[in-house]
Amino acid sequence: MTILSHAFILCGSIFVLLAGAGLVKMPHFFQRMQASSKASTLGTIFILIGSCLAHQSFESAIKSLGIVLFLLLTTPVATHALGKSALDLKVDDTSIKN
């Protein structure tokens, strides 16, 4: 189980790193928003699965499952709200400084 948990944590860390790289490299606001929401959510879920496998306790599994469900429910809503407000405010890429 240790190797499997380390593999999940490593994959999750790579996804979070890619989310950070996407924020730096993507030129447009909506591309940055997509990169950060998708990759960081998936990375966090992988890290939580790896943590759950490492601890091997029922309490840890329930807490991790709750966090995963919370992320899966709130991240799309928050991303949609950000995108909708950016469209409503007519955010252009020249107004965002790197």
Backbone atoms as SQL, in Angstrom:
CREATE TABLE atoms (id INTEGER PRIMARY KEY, chain TEXT, resi INTEGER, resn TEXT, atom TEXT, x REAL, y REAL, z REAL);
INSERT INTO atoms VALUES
  (1, 'A', 1, 'MET', 'N', 0.810, -1.201, 0.000),
  (2, 'A', 1, 'MET', 'CA', 0.000, 0.000, 0.000),
  (3, 'A', 1, 'MET', 'C', 0.853, 1.265, 0.000),
  (4, 'A', 2, 'THR', 'N', 2.043, 1.180, 0.546),
  (5, 'A', 2, 'THR', 'CA', 2.896, 2.357, 0.621),
  (6, 'A', 2, 'THR', 'C', 3.288, 2.841, -0.771),
  (7, 'A', 3, 'ILE', 'N', 3.624, 1.919, -1.643),
  (8, 'A', 3, 'ILE', 'CA', 4.012, 2.303, -3.001),
  (9, 'A', 3, 'ILE', 'C', 2.829, 2.917, -3.734),
  (10, 'A', 4, 'LEU', 'N', 1.647, 2.337, -3.561),
  (11, 'A', 4, 'LEU', 'CA', 0.448, 2.853, -4.211),
  (12, 'A', 4, 'LEU', 'C', 0.085, 4.242, -3.686),
  (13, 'A', 5, 'SER', 'N', 0.193, 4.423, -2.381),
  (14, 'A', 5, 'SER', 'CA', -0.121, 5.744, -1.819),
  (15, 'A', 5, 'SER', 'C', 0.886, 6.792, -2.284),
  (16, 'A', 6, 'HIS', 'N', 2.152, 6.415, -2.360),
  (17, 'A', 6, 'HIS', 'CA', 3.164, 7.351, -2.855),
  (18, 'A', 6, 'HIS', 'C', 2.934, 7.683, -4.329),
  (19, 'A', 7, 'ALA', 'N', 2.482, 6.701, -5.103),
  (20, 'A', 7, 'ALA', 'CA', 2.196, 6.947, -6.518),
  (21, 'A', 7, 'ALA', 'C', 1.041, 7.936, -6.676),
  (22, 'A', 8, 'PHE', 'N', -0.018, 7.775, -5.870),
  (23, 'A', 8, 'PHE', 'CA', -1.142, 8.712, -5.931),
  (24, 'A', 8, 'PHE', 'C', -0.711, 10.117, -5.516),
  (25, 'A', 9, 'ILE', 'N', 0.074, 10.208, -4.460),
  (26, 'A', 9, 'ILE', 'CA', 0.534, 11.523, -3.997),
  (27, 'A', 9, 'ILE', 'C', 1.445, 12.172, -5.034),
  (28, 'A', 10, 'LEU', 'N', 2.300, 11.389, -5.673),
  (29, 'A', 10, 'LEU', 'CA', 3.177, 11.924, -6.716),
  (30, 'A', 10, 'LEU', 'C', 2.369, 12.409, -7.919),
  (31, 'A', 11, 'CYS', 'N', 1.392, 11.606, -8.354),
  (32, 'A', 11, 'CYS', 'CA', 0.544, 12.026, -9.481),
  (33, 'A', 11, 'CYS', 'C', -0.234, 13.291, -9.135),
  (34, 'A', 12, 'GLY', 'N', -0.758, 13.348, -7.925),
  (35, 'A', 12, 'GLY', 'CA', -1.478, 14.543, -7.500),
  (36, 'A', 12, 'GLY', 'C', -0.590, 15.766, -7.464),
  (37, 'A', 13, 'SER', 'N', 0.629, 15.589, -6.993),
  (38, 'A', 13, 'SER', 'CA', 1.572, 16.711, -6.952),
  (39, 'A', 13, 'SER', 'C', 1.922, 17.190, -8.354),
  (40, 'A', 14, 'ILE', 'N', 2.039, 16.261, -9.289),
  (41, 'A', 14, 'ILE', 'CA', 2.322, 16.638, -10.674),
  (42, 'A', 14, 'ILE', 'C', 1.158, 17.434, -11.259),
  (43, 'A', 15, 'PHE', 'N', -0.078, 17.012, -10.976),
  (44, 'A', 15, 'PHE', 'CA', -1.240, 17.755, -11.469),
  (45, 'A', 15, 'PHE', 'C', -1.296, 19.161, -10.877),
  (46, 'A', 16, 'VAL', 'N', -0.998, 19.291, -9.599),
  (47, 'A', 16, 'VAL', 'CA', -0.997, 20.621, -8.975),
  (48, 'A', 16, 'VAL', 'C', 0.116, 21.485, -9.574),
  (49, 'A', 17, 'LEU', 'N', 1.265, 20.892, -9.833),
  (50, 'A', 17, 'LEU', 'CA', 2.359, 21.618, -10.475),
  (51, 'A', 17, 'LEU', 'C', 1.966, 22.071, -11.880),
  (52, 'A', 18, 'LEU', 'N', 1.278, 21.198, -12.624),
  (53, 'A', 18, 'LEU', 'CA', 0.810, 21.570, -13.958),
  (54, 'A', 18, 'LEU', 'C', -0.231, 22.682, -13.902),
  (55, 'A', 19, 'ALA', 'N', -1.059, 22.679, -12.860),
  (56, 'A', 19, 'ALA', 'CA', -2.034, 23.765, -12.697),
  (57, 'A', 19, 'ALA', 'C', -1.314, 25.094, -12.488),
  (58, 'A', 20, 'GLY', 'N', -0.268, 25.078, -11.687),
  (59, 'A', 20, 'GLY', 'CA', 0.516, 26.295, -11.481),
  (60, 'A', 20, 'GLY', 'C', 1.214, 26.746, -12.753),
  (61, 'A', 21, 'ALA', 'N', 1.739, 25.792, -13.509),
  (62, 'A', 21, 'ALA', 'CA', 2.379, 26.141, -14.780),
  (63, 'A', 21, 'ALA', 'C', 1.353, 26.678, -15.771),
  (64, 'A', 22, 'GLY', 'N', 0.142, 26.135, -15.732),
  (65, 'A', 22, 'GLY', 'CA', -0.915, 26.627, -16.611),
  (66, 'A', 22, 'GLY', 'C', -1.302, 28.053, -16.304),
  (67, 'A', 23, 'LEU', 'N', -1.274, 28.416, -15.029),
  (68, 'A', 23, 'LEU', 'CA', -1.575, 29.802, -14.660),
  (69, 'A', 23, 'LEU', 'C', -0.530, 30.769, -15.201),
  (70, 'A', 24, 'VAL', 'N', 0.700, 30.318, -15.257),
  (71, 'A', 24, 'VAL', 'CA', 1.779, 31.184, -15.728),
  (72, 'A', 24, 'VAL', 'C', 1.818, 31.236, -17.259),
  (73, 'A', 25, 'LYS', 'N', 1.608, 30.101, -17.914),
  (74, 'A', 25, 'LYS', 'CA', 1.815, 30.014, -19.355),
  (75, 'A', 25, 'LYS', 'C', 0.609, 30.396, -20.203),
  (76, 'A', 26, 'MET', 'N', -0.608, 30.181, -19.703),
  (77, 'A', 26, 'MET', 'CA', -1.792, 30.451, -20.518),
  (78, 'A', 26, 'MET', 'C', -1.966, 31.955, -20.721),
  (79, 'A', 27, 'PRO', 'N', -2.262, 32.374, -21.957),
  (80, 'A', 27, 'PRO', 'CA', -2.317, 33.809, -22.232),
  (81, 'A', 27, 'PRO', 'C', -3.646, 34.481, -21.878),
  (82, 'A', 28, 'HIS', 'N', -4.739, 33.752, -21.863),
  (83, 'A', 28, 'HIS', 'CA', -6.050, 34.365, -21.674),
  (84, 'A', 28, 'HIS', 'C', -6.649, 33.991, -20.323),
  (85, 'A', 29, 'PHE', 'N', -7.514, 34.857, -19.830),
  (86, 'A', 29, 'PHE', 'CA', -8.134, 34.660, -18.518),
  (87, 'A', 29, 'PHE', 'C', -8.900, 33.342, -18.441),
  (88, 'A', 30, 'PHE', 'N', -9.691, 33.050, -19.457),
  (89, 'A', 30, 'PHE', 'CA', -10.518, 31.849, -19.419),
  (90, 'A', 30, 'PHE', 'C', -9.679, 30.579, -19.516),
  (91, 'A', 31, 'GLN', 'N', -8.579, 30.629, -20.232),
  (92, 'A', 31, 'GLN', 'CA', -7.669, 29.488, -20.278),
  (93, 'A', 31, 'GLN', 'C', -6.994, 29.275, -18.927),
  (94, 'A', 32, 'ARG', 'N', -6.620, 30.353, -18.282),
  (95, 'A', 32, 'ARG', 'CA', -6.021, 30.247, -16.944),
  (96, 'A', 32, 'ARG', 'C', -7.016, 29.669, -15.950),
  (97, 'A', 33, 'MET', 'N', -8.246, 30.120, -16.060),
  (98, 'A', 33, 'MET', 'CA', -9.290, 29.643, -15.158),
  (99, 'A', 33, 'MET', 'C', -9.521, 28.144, -15.356),
  (100, 'A', 34, 'GLN', 'N', -9.542, 27.701, -16.600),
  (101, 'A', 34, 'GLN', 'CA', -9.756, 26.290, -16.891),
  (102, 'A', 34, 'GLN', 'C', -8.589, 25.444, -16.395),
  (103, 'A', 35, 'ALA', 'N', -7.381, 25.909, -16.626),
  (104, 'A', 35, 'ALA', 'CA', -6.201, 25.149, -16.208),
  (105, 'A', 35, 'ALA', 'C', -6.135, 25.011, -14.697),
  (106, 'A', 36, 'SER', 'N', -6.428, 26.086, -14.003),
  (107, 'A', 36, 'SER', 'CA', -6.319, 26.024, -12.544),
  (108, 'A', 36, 'SER', 'C', -7.425, 25.190, -11.925),
  (109, 'A', 37, 'SER', 'N', -8.630, 25.275, -12.458),
  (110, 'A', 37, 'SER', 'CA', -9.739, 24.544, -11.824),
  (111, 'A', 37, 'SER', 'C', -9.650, 23.047, -12.075),
  (112, 'A', 38, 'LYS', 'N', -9.378, 22.650, -13.286),
  (113, 'A', 38, 'LYS', 'CA', -9.363, 21.216, -13.608),
  (114, 'A', 38, 'LYS', 'C', -8.175, 20.502, -12.966),
  (115, 'A', 39, 'ALA', 'N', -6.992, 21.011, -13.201),
  (116, 'A', 39, 'ALA', 'CA', -5.794, 20.304, -12.754),
  (117, 'A', 39, 'ALA', 'C', -5.633, 20.328, -11.242),
  (118, 'A', 40, 'SER', 'N', -5.943, 21.444, -10.616),
  (119, 'A', 40, 'SER', 'CA', -5.762, 21.490, -9.163),
  (120, 'A', 40, 'SER', 'C', -6.793, 20.632, -8.441),
  (121, 'A', 41, 'THR', 'N', -8.015, 20.559, -8.967),
  (122, 'A', 41, 'THR', 'CA', -9.021, 19.686, -8.360),
  (123, 'A', 41, 'THR', 'C', -8.610, 18.229, -8.485),
  (124, 'A', 42, 'LEU', 'N', -8.188, 17.829, -9.670),
  (125, 'A', 42, 'LEU', 'CA', -7.764, 16.446, -9.867),
  (126, 'A', 42, 'LEU', 'C', -6.529, 16.132, -9.029),
  (127, 'A', 43, 'GLY', 'N', -5.600, 17.067, -8.947),
  (128, 'A', 43, 'GLY', 'CA', -4.403, 16.858, -8.131),
  (129, 'A', 43, 'GLY', 'C', -4.726, 16.713, -6.658),
  (130, 'A', 44, 'THR', 'N', -5.627, 17.543, -6.162),
  (131, 'A', 44, 'THR', 'CA', -6.013, 17.457, -4.755),
  (132, 'A', 44, 'THR', 'C', -6.711, 16.140, -4.457),
  (133, 'A', 45, 'ILE', 'N', -7.551, 15.687, -5.371),
  (134, 'A', 45, 'ILE', 'CA', -8.237, 14.405, -5.176),
  (135, 'A', 45, 'ILE', 'C', -7.229, 13.266, -5.138),
  (136, 'A', 46, 'PHE', 'N', -6.247, 13.278, -6.039),
  (137, 'A', 46, 'PHE', 'CA', -5.221, 12.233, -6.020),
  (138, 'A', 46, 'PHE', 'C', -4.409, 12.266, -4.728),
  (139, 'A', 47, 'ILE', 'N', -4.069, 13.451, -4.260),
  (140, 'A', 47, 'ILE', 'CA', -3.315, 13.558, -3.008),
  (141, 'A', 47, 'ILE', 'C', -4.135, 13.021, -1.839),
  (142, 'A', 48, 'LEU', 'N', -5.423, 13.320, -1.814),
  (143, 'A', 48, 'LEU', 'CA', -6.279, 12.815, -0.735),
  (144, 'A', 48, 'LEU', 'C', -6.432, 11.298, -0.792),
  (145, 'A', 49, 'ILE', 'N', -6.529, 10.735, -1.987),
  (146, 'A', 49, 'ILE', 'CA', -6.601, 9.276, -2.110),
  (147, 'A', 49, 'ILE', 'C', -5.304, 8.653, -1.611),
  (148, 'A', 50, 'GLY', 'N', -4.169, 9.239, -1.987),
  (149, 'A', 50, 'GLY', 'CA', -2.884, 8.732, -1.507),
  (150, 'A', 50, 'GLY', 'C', -2.745, 8.841, -0.005),
  (151, 'A', 51, 'SER', 'N', -3.217, 9.932, 0.557),
  (152, 'A', 51, 'SER', 'CA', -3.183, 10.107, 2.008),
  (153, 'A', 51, 'SER', 'C', -4.075, 9.091, 2.705),
  (154, 'A', 52, 'CYS', 'N', -5.224, 8.844, 2.128),
  (155, 'A', 52, 'CYS', 'CA', -6.150, 7.862, 2.695),
  (156, 'A', 52, 'CYS', 'C', -5.538, 6.457, 2.667),
  (157, 'A', 53, 'LEU', 'N', -4.862, 6.131, 1.575),
  (158, 'A', 53, 'LEU', 'CA', -4.212, 4.820, 1.488),
  (159, 'A', 53, 'LEU', 'C', -3.039, 4.712, 2.455),
  (160, 'A', 54, 'ALA', 'N', -2.353, 5.807, 2.702),
  (161, 'A', 54, 'ALA', 'CA', -1.207, 5.780, 3.610),
  (162, 'A', 54, 'ALA', 'C', -1.641, 5.606, 5.056),
  (163, 'A', 55, 'HIS', 'N', -2.744, 6.247, 5.447),
  (164, 'A', 55, 'HIS', 'CA', -3.182, 6.180, 6.842),
  (165, 'A', 55, 'HIS', 'C', -3.952, 4.907, 7.159),
  (166, 'A', 56, 'GLN', 'N', -4.687, 4.380, 6.201),
  (167, 'A', 56, 'GLN', 'CA', -5.432, 3.129, 6.341),
  (168, 'A', 56, 'GLN', 'C', -6.352, 3.116, 7.552),
  (169, 'A', 57, 'SER', 'N', -7.066, 4.199, 7.772),
  (170, 'A', 57, 'SER', 'CA', -8.051, 4.212, 8.844),
  (171, 'A', 57, 'SER', 'C', -9.396, 4.646, 8.269),
  (172, 'A', 58, 'PHE', 'N', -10.455, 4.158, 8.895),
  (173, 'A', 58, 'PHE', 'CA', -11.805, 4.469, 8.433),
  (174, 'A', 58, 'PHE', 'C', -12.107, 5.950, 8.603),
  (175, 'A', 59, 'GLU', 'N', -11.647, 6.527, 9.689),
  (176, 'A', 59, 'GLU', 'CA', -11.876, 7.950, 9.949),
  (177, 'A', 59, 'GLU', 'C', -11.212, 8.819, 8.881),
  (178, 'A', 60, 'SER', 'N', -10.007, 8.461, 8.499),
  (179, 'A', 60, 'SER', 'CA', -9.299, 9.197, 7.456),
  (180, 'A', 60, 'SER', 'C', -10.013, 9.070, 6.116),
  (181, 'A', 61, 'ALA', 'N', -10.537, 7.887, 5.837),
  (182, 'A', 61, 'ALA', 'CA', -11.257, 7.670, 4.579),
  (183, 'A', 61, 'ALA', 'C', -12.530, 8.498, 4.515),
  (184, 'A', 62, 'ILE', 'N', -13.257, 8.574, 5.614),
  (185, 'A', 62, 'ILE', 'CA', -14.497, 9.355, 5.644),
  (186, 'A', 62, 'ILE', 'C', -14.196, 10.845, 5.470),
  (187, 'A', 63, 'LYS', 'N', -13.172, 11.335, 6.149),
  (188, 'A', 63, 'LYS', 'CA', -12.801, 12.750, 6.012),
  (189, 'A', 63, 'LYS', 'C', -12.351, 13.063, 4.587),
  (190, 'A', 64, 'SER', 'N', -11.552, 12.181, 4.010),
  (191, 'A', 64, 'SER', 'CA', -11.086, 12.395, 2.640),
  (192, 'A', 64, 'SER', 'C', -12.244, 12.360, 1.654),
  (193, 'A', 65, 'LEU', 'N', -13.173, 11.446, 1.858),
  (194, 'A', 65, 'LEU', 'CA', -14.346, 11.367, 0.987),
  (195, 'A', 65, 'LEU', 'C', -15.188, 12.633, 1.084),
  (196, 'A', 66, 'GLY', 'N', -15.332, 13.164, 2.285),
  (197, 'A', 66, 'GLY', 'CA', -16.071, 14.413, 2.458),
  (198, 'A', 66, 'GLY', 'C', -15.412, 15.572, 1.739),
  (199, 'A', 67, 'ILE', 'N', -14.095, 15.647, 1.822),
  (200, 'A', 67, 'ILE', 'CA', -13.367, 16.724, 1.148),
  (201, 'A', 67, 'ILE', 'C', -13.474, 16.579, -0.368),
  (202, 'A', 68, 'VAL', 'N', -13.366, 15.339, -0.857),
  (203, 'A', 68, 'VAL', 'CA', -13.484, 15.097, -2.296),
  (204, 'A', 68, 'VAL', 'C', -14.866, 15.493, -2.795),
  (205, 'A', 69, 'LEU', 'N', -15.906, 15.103, -2.073),
  (206, 'A', 69, 'LEU', 'CA', -17.263, 15.474, -2.477),
  (207, 'A', 69, 'LEU', 'C', -17.451, 16.989, -2.449),
  (208, 'A', 70, 'PHE', 'N', -16.904, 17.637, -1.434),
  (209, 'A', 70, 'PHE', 'CA', -16.988, 19.094, -1.354),
  (210, 'A', 70, 'PHE', 'C', -16.307, 19.744, -2.554),
  (211, 'A', 71, 'LEU', 'N', -15.124, 19.255, -2.912),
  (212, 'A', 71, 'LEU', 'CA', -14.413, 19.807, -4.065),
  (213, 'A', 71, 'LEU', 'C', -15.176, 19.577, -5.361),
  (214, 'A', 72, 'LEU', 'N', -15.723, 18.374, -5.515),
  (215, 'A', 72, 'LEU', 'CA', -16.448, 18.065, -6.745),
  (216, 'A', 72, 'LEU', 'C', -17.728, 18.878, -6.881),
  (217, 'A', 73, 'LEU', 'N', -18.303, 19.290, -5.765),
  (218, 'A', 73, 'LEU', 'CA', -19.526, 20.091, -5.816),
  (219, 'A', 73, 'LEU', 'C', -19.254, 21.586, -5.945),
  (220, 'A', 74, 'THR', 'N', -18.203, 22.074, -5.324),
  (221, 'A', 74, 'THR', 'CA', -17.995, 23.522, -5.284),
  (222, 'A', 74, 'THR', 'C', -17.096, 24.070, -6.388),
  (223, 'A', 75, 'THR', 'N', -16.149, 23.301, -6.867),
  (224, 'A', 75, 'THR', 'CA', -15.231, 23.816, -7.880),
  (225, 'A', 75, 'THR', 'C', -15.938, 24.187, -9.188),
  (226, 'A', 76, 'PRO', 'N', -16.824, 23.347, -9.728),
  (227, 'A', 76, 'PRO', 'CA', -17.517, 23.770, -10.956),
  (228, 'A', 76, 'PRO', 'C', -18.394, 25.002, -10.754),
  (229, 'A', 77, 'VAL', 'N', -19.029, 25.109, -9.598),
  (230, 'A', 77, 'VAL', 'CA', -19.881, 26.268, -9.324),
  (231, 'A', 77, 'VAL', 'C', -19.038, 27.538, -9.230),
  (232, 'A', 78, 'ALA', 'N', -17.923, 27.463, -8.525),
  (233, 'A', 78, 'ALA', 'CA', -17.053, 28.635, -8.387),
  (234, 'A', 78, 'ALA', 'C', -16.440, 29.032, -9.728),
  (235, 'A', 79, 'THR', 'N', -16.034, 28.055, -10.523),
  (236, 'A', 79, 'THR', 'CA', -15.463, 28.347, -11.832),
  (237, 'A', 79, 'THR', 'C', -16.502, 28.980, -12.748),
  (238, 'A', 80, 'HIS', 'N', -17.719, 28.463, -12.700),
  (239, 'A', 80, 'HIS', 'CA', -18.795, 29.038, -13.508),
  (240, 'A', 80, 'HIS', 'C', -19.083, 30.479, -13.082),
  (241, 'A', 81, 'ALA', 'N', -19.095, 30.727, -11.784),
  (242, 'A', 81, 'ALA', 'CA', -19.351, 32.081, -11.291),
  (243, 'A', 81, 'ALA', 'C', -18.247, 33.046, -11.731),
  (244, 'A', 82, 'LEU', 'N', -16.996, 32.601, -11.674),
  (245, 'A', 82, 'LEU', 'CA', -15.891, 33.445, -12.142),
  (246, 'A', 82, 'LEU', 'C', -16.005, 33.745, -13.633),
  (247, 'A', 83, 'GLY', 'N', -16.291, 32.712, -14.411),
  (248, 'A', 83, 'GLY', 'CA', -16.420, 32.899, -15.850),
  (249, 'A', 83, 'GLY', 'C', -17.582, 33.799, -16.216),
  (250, 'A', 84, 'LYS', 'N', -18.709, 33.613, -15.547),
  (251, 'A', 84, 'LYS', 'CA', -19.894, 34.429, -15.832),
  (252, 'A', 84, 'LYS', 'C', -19.650, 35.890, -15.469),
  (253, 'A', 85, 'SER', 'N', -19.021, 36.121, -14.324),
  (254, 'A', 85, 'SER', 'CA', -18.749, 37.511, -13.944),
  (255, 'A', 85, 'SER', 'C', -17.722, 38.147, -14.878),
  (256, 'A', 86, 'ALA', 'N', -16.758, 37.367, -15.355),
  (257, 'A', 86, 'ALA', 'CA', -15.785, 37.911, -16.307),
  (258, 'A', 86, 'ALA', 'C', -16.458, 38.256, -17.629),
  (259, 'A', 87, 'LEU', 'N', -17.402, 37.427, -18.059),
  (260, 'A', 87, 'LEU', 'CA', -18.143, 37.744, -19.280),
  (261, 'A', 87, 'LEU', 'C', -19.030, 38.967, -19.093),
  (262, 'A', 88, 'ASP', 'N', -19.695, 39.046, -17.944),
  (263, 'A', 88, 'ASP', 'CA', -20.579, 40.183, -17.678),
  (264, 'A', 88, 'ASP', 'C', -19.804, 41.497, -17.595),
  (265, 'A', 89, 'LEU', 'N', -18.602, 41.439, -17.043),
  (266, 'A', 89, 'LEU', 'CA', -17.770, 42.640, -16.928),
  (267, 'A', 89, 'LEU', 'C', -16.950, 42.918, -18.185),
  (268, 'A', 90, 'LYS', 'N', -17.072, 42.013, -19.168),
  (269, 'A', 90, 'LYS', 'CA', -16.335, 42.127, -20.433),
  (270, 'A', 90, 'LYS', 'C', -14.830, 42.266, -20.189),
  (271, 'A', 91, 'VAL', 'N', -14.309, 41.328, -19.412),
  (272, 'A', 91, 'VAL', 'CA', -12.882, 41.322, -19.103),
  (273, 'A', 91, 'VAL', 'C', -12.111, 40.984, -20.370),
  (274, 'A', 92, 'ASP', 'N', -11.192, 41.842, -20.735),
  (275, 'A', 92, 'ASP', 'CA', -10.322, 41.532, -21.859),
  (276, 'A', 92, 'ASP', 'C', -8.930, 41.222, -21.325),
  (277, 'A', 93, 'ASP', 'N', -8.134, 40.620, -22.166),
  (278, 'A', 93, 'ASP', 'CA', -6.821, 40.161, -21.717),
  (279, 'A', 93, 'ASP', 'C', -5.837, 41.303, -21.511),
  (280, 'A', 94, 'THR', 'N', -6.139, 42.473, -22.057),
  (281, 'A', 94, 'THR', 'CA', -5.222, 43.598, -21.862),
  (282, 'A', 94, 'THR', 'C', -5.368, 44.213, -20.479),
  (283, 'A', 95, 'SER', 'N', -6.503, 43.945, -19.809),
  (284, 'A', 95, 'SER', 'CA', -6.701, 44.518, -18.475),
  (285, 'A', 95, 'SER', 'C', -6.049, 43.684, -17.382),
  (286, 'A', 96, 'ILE', 'N', -5.571, 42.493, -17.734),
  (287, 'A', 96, 'ILE', 'CA', -4.954, 41.596, -16.757),
  (288, 'A', 96, 'ILE', 'C', -3.442, 41.664, -16.937),
  (289, 'A', 97, 'LYS', 'N', -2.766, 42.055, -15.893),
  (290, 'A', 97, 'LYS', 'CA', -1.308, 42.161, -15.943),
  (291, 'A', 97, 'LYS', 'C', -0.689, 40.846, -15.500),
  (292, 'A', 98, 'ASN', 'N', 0.386, 40.450, -16.163),
  (293, 'A', 98, 'ASN', 'CA', 1.097, 39.227, -15.781),
  (294, 'A', 98, 'ASN', 'C', 2.095, 39.514, -14.700);
